[in-house]
Amino acid sequence: MEKGRKVSVGGGGTGTAVVAGKENASLSAEFLAYAKLSDEGGVEVWNMLGFDPCNMRIWDDVQVTNNPENQFIQYFQNNPFDVLKEIKNNIVGLESHASASYPSINNMFTTVTLNSIFESGTDVKTALDQAQADLKNELGQ
């Protein structure tokens, strides 16, 4: 990677959502905020699911990140939190999630671009350039 370039995307959420207007939506949103953003919730997201917590304070909690009993720490050859902390300042967020164009981008990437690369053997840069051009055309940009 070129020095100073973003090396990862912090999309977060792993498909987590609350449907507006449903019974207990407010309570559900409060719970998800607690589960995803609080220290306690973030620790359990790691301990139970092996997902890197959105709450980056946990990345520095050695009782969590260096716990020899944790199945995910045991699984990886490198400590995943060492890697995350090393690239922390080069993780970019996804602003497009809030964008009306996100469904088109996601559809193009998952149904066309990845298939082109993995099933047809298209060069990655070529496939991504084609997706970019197709999306600009579709979205009128």
Contacts in CASP RR format, 6 or more apart in sequence:
PFRMAT RR
TARGET T0000
AUTHOR 0000-0000-0000
METHOD contacts of the structure
MODEL  1
MEKGRKVSVGGGGTGTAVVAGKENASLSAEFLAYAKLSDEGGVEVWNMLG
FDPCNMRIWDDVQVTNNPENQFIQYFQNNPFDVLKEIKNNIVGLESHASA
SYPSINNMFTTVTLNSIFESGTDVKTALDQAQADLKNELGQ
1 7 0 8 1.000
4 90 0 8 1.000
5 90 0 8 1.000
6 90 0 8 1.000
6 91 0 8 1.000
6 92 0 8 1.000
7 87 0 8 1.000
7 90 0 8 1.000
7 91 0 8 1.000
8 87 0 8 1.000
8 90 0 8 1.000
8 91 0 8 1.000
8 92 0 8 1.000
9 91 0 8 1.000
9 92 0 8 1.000
9 93 0 8 1.000
9 94 0 8 1.000
10 91 0 8 1.000
10 92 0 8 1.000
10 93 0 8 1.000
10 94 0 8 1.000
11 93 0 8 1.000
11 94 0 8 1.000
11 97 0 8 1.000
12 54 0 8 1.000
13 36 0 8 1.000
13 54 0 8 1.000
14 51 0 8 1.000
16 32 0 8 1.000
16 36 0 8 1.000
18 25 0 8 1.000
18 28 0 8 1.000
18 29 0 8 1.000
18 32 0 8 1.000
19 25 0 8 1.000
22 28 0 8 1.000
34 40 0 8 1.000
34 41 0 8 1.000
35 41 0 8 1.000
35 42 0 8 1.000
35 44 0 8 1.000
35 45 0 8 1.000
36 42 0 8 1.000
36 45 0 8 1.000
36 54 0 8 1.000
36 55 0 8 1.000
37 54 0 8 1.000
37 55 0 8 1.000
38 55 0 8 1.000
39 55 0 8 1.000
39 57 0 8 1.000
39 58 0 8 1.000
39 61 0 8 1.000
41 53 0 8 1.000
41 55 0 8 1.000
42 53 0 8 1.000
42 54 0 8 1.000
42 55 0 8 1.000
42 58 0 8 1.000
43 53 0 8 1.000
43 58 0 8 1.000
43 61 0 8 1.000
43 64 0 8 1.000
45 51 0 8 1.000
45 53 0 8 1.000
45 54 0 8 1.000
46 52 0 8 1.000
46 53 0 8 1.000
46 58 0 8 1.000
46 64 0 8 1.000
46 70 0 8 1.000
46 72 0 8 1.000
47 64 0 8 1.000
47 70 0 8 1.000
50 72 0 8 1.000
52 59 0 8 1.000
52 80 0 8 1.000
52 81 0 8 1.000
52 84 0 8 1.000
53 59 0 8 1.000
56 88 0 8 1.000
58 64 0 8 1.000
58 65 0 8 1.000
59 65 0 8 1.000
59 81 0 8 1.000
59 84 0 8 1.000
59 85 0 8 1.000
59 88 0 8 1.000
60 85 0 8 1.000
64 70 0 8 1.000
65 73 0 8 1.000
65 79 0 8 1.000
65 81 0 8 1.000
66 73 0 8 1.000
66 79 0 8 1.000
66 81 0 8 1.000
67 73 0 8 1.000
68 74 0 8 1.000
72 80 0 8 1.000
73 79 0 8 1.000
73 80 0 8 1.000
96 102 0 8 1.000
96 105 0 8 1.000
101 135 0 8 1.000
101 139 0 8 1.000
104 135 0 8 1.000
104 138 0 8 1.000
104 139 0 8 1.000
105 135 0 8 1.000
108 131 0 8 1.000
108 134 0 8 1.000
108 135 0 8 1.000
108 138 0 8 1.000
109 131 0 8 1.000
112 131 0 8 1.000
112 134 0 8 1.000
113 127 0 8 1.000
113 128 0 8 1.000
113 130 0 8 1.000
113 131 0 8 1.000
116 122 0 8 1.000
116 127 0 8 1.000
116 130 0 8 1.000
117 124 0 8 1.000
117 127 0 8 1.000
122 130 0 8 1.000
135 141 0 8 1.000
END
